[in-house]
C-alpha cells in the first residue's frame, strides 16, 4: 500500500496479507464519487469476490474529514446543462449496479467511516456486512435540498436495519433519510446505520488486516455511553412517520408534540417538495421489494424522471455551485406534486 500512497488516482486498491483494500483518495472533494471511482470500486470487489486468496474487503479513507460526501452531483448537473443527460444516466446506472453488488458480496465487506458520510457514501458502505464508525463520524441524506431523492439503495436498506434498538423501523428510516437529520455515532449504532463504534480508524484498520474483522472488532469496538438522541424522540417518529403517504405524515405532524413538529419543519424547510414526496413513495415501494437489485432498478427509473426536472439543476446550483441556499423549487408545495408521474416512474 505504501508504494501507491502518493498516487493521484481517486481510489487506491491494494492487498495486504489476505485483505483487499479500497482507499478513497479524493480529499479535496471529500471523496465525492465520480464515474471513475465507481468503476474502480466495482472492478476491485468483483475481482476479490472470486479470489480465494482474499478473505475480506475494506473500504476506508485516510482523510479524517470525510469517508465520502456522496456522488459528484455537480458533475451530473454540469453534464445535464451541457445536454449530456445520457452520460449522467450511465453514471447513476453504474453506481446503482455497484451498490447492488456490494449488498450481495459474499465476503466480509467492511467500511471504516471517519468524518462525513452522505448520499452515495452511504451507498458504498451501508450495504456491506460491517459499518465501523468513529465518534468523529456523522451521516445524513441531504438529497431533499438539492432536488434529488433518497437513492443508492438507502431507502431499501435503512428500513431493514436493526441496531442496538433491537428492531427495524420504516418510520425511523423515513425520518432520518427524508429530513436530512444528521446522525452521529450513538444514533448510527442505535438505528443500525453503523454496526460498530471504535476509537481510532487507523488502529482498527491495522487490527482488521492483522487479525481479521471479527477478532479486531471484539477487541476494539464499544457502545458509546451517551444515549442516542433519536431514542428520545422515537415515540414521536413512530407516531408520525409510520404513514403510507406524505400527506398523511403531514397531518400526523400537525397533531404531534409541538417541539418535535417544529424541529421536523426546520429540517424540511429547504427541502424540494417533489423530492420529499418521491422519496416517501420510494420507501413504500421498497418495503414490498426484498430484492435489492430490483429495488435499485426502480431507483434508476425514478432517477431519470427526477433528473429531467428543473428542480435538480436548481437545487445543485443553490446548494453546491453558487451556495446561495435560495433554490426556487416548482411546485413549492407537496400538495401540488405530480404523484401520477412519480408512480409511473416507479413502475420501471
C-alpha positions, 0 to 999 in steps of 0.5 A: 500500500505504501508504494501507491500512497502518493498516487493521484488516482481517486481510489487506491486498491491494494492487498495486504496479507489476505485483505483487499483494500479500497482507499478513497483518495479524493480529499479535496472533494471529500471523496465525492464519487465520480464515474471513475471511482465507481468503476474502480470500486466495482472492478476491485470487489468483483475481482476479490469476490472470486479470489480465494486468496482474499478473505475480506474487503475494506473500504476506508479513507485516510482523510479524517474529514470525510469517508465520502460526501456522496456522488459528484452531483455537480458533475451530473448537473454540469453534464445535464446543462451541457445536454449530456443527460445520457452520460449522467444516466450511465453514471447513476446506472453504474453506481446503482449496479455497484451498490447492488453488488456490494449488498450481495458480496459474499465476503466480509465487506467492511467500511471504516467511516471517519468524518462525513458520510452522505448520499452515495457514501452511504451507498458504498458502505451501508450495504456491506456486512460491517459499518465501523464508525468513529465518534468523529463520524456523522451521516445524513441524506441531504438529497431533499435540498438539492432536488434529488431523492433518497437513492443508492439503495438507502431507502431499501436498506435503512428500513431493514436495519436493526441496531442496538434498538433491537428492531427495524423501523420504516418510520425511523428510516423515513425520518432520518433519510427524508429530513436530512437529520444528521446522525452521529455515532450513538444514533448510527449504532442505535438505528443500525446505520453503523454496526460498530463504534471504535476509537481510532480508524487507523488502529482498527484498520491495522487490527482488521488486516492483522487479525481479521474483522471479527477478532479486531472488532471484539477487541476494539469496538464499544457502545458509546455511553451517551444515549442516542438522541433519536431514542428520545424522540422515537415515540414521536417518529413512530407516531408520525412517520409510520404513514403510507403517504406524505400527506398523511405524515403531514397531518400526523405532524400537525397533531404531534408534540409541538417541539418535535413538529417544529424541529421536523419543519426546520429540517424540511424547510429547504427541502424540494417538495417533489423530492420529499414526496418521491422519496416517501413513495420510494420507501413504500415501494421498497418495503414490498421489494426484498430484492435489492437489485430490483429495488435499485432498478426502480431507483434508476427509473425514478432517477431519470424522471427526477433528473429531467426536472428543473428542480435538480439543476436548481437545487445543485446550483443553490446548494453546491455551485453558487451556495446561495441556499435560495433554490426556487423549487416548482411546485413549492408545495407537496400538495401540488406534486405530480404523484401520477408521474412519480408512480409511473416512474416507479413502475420501471 
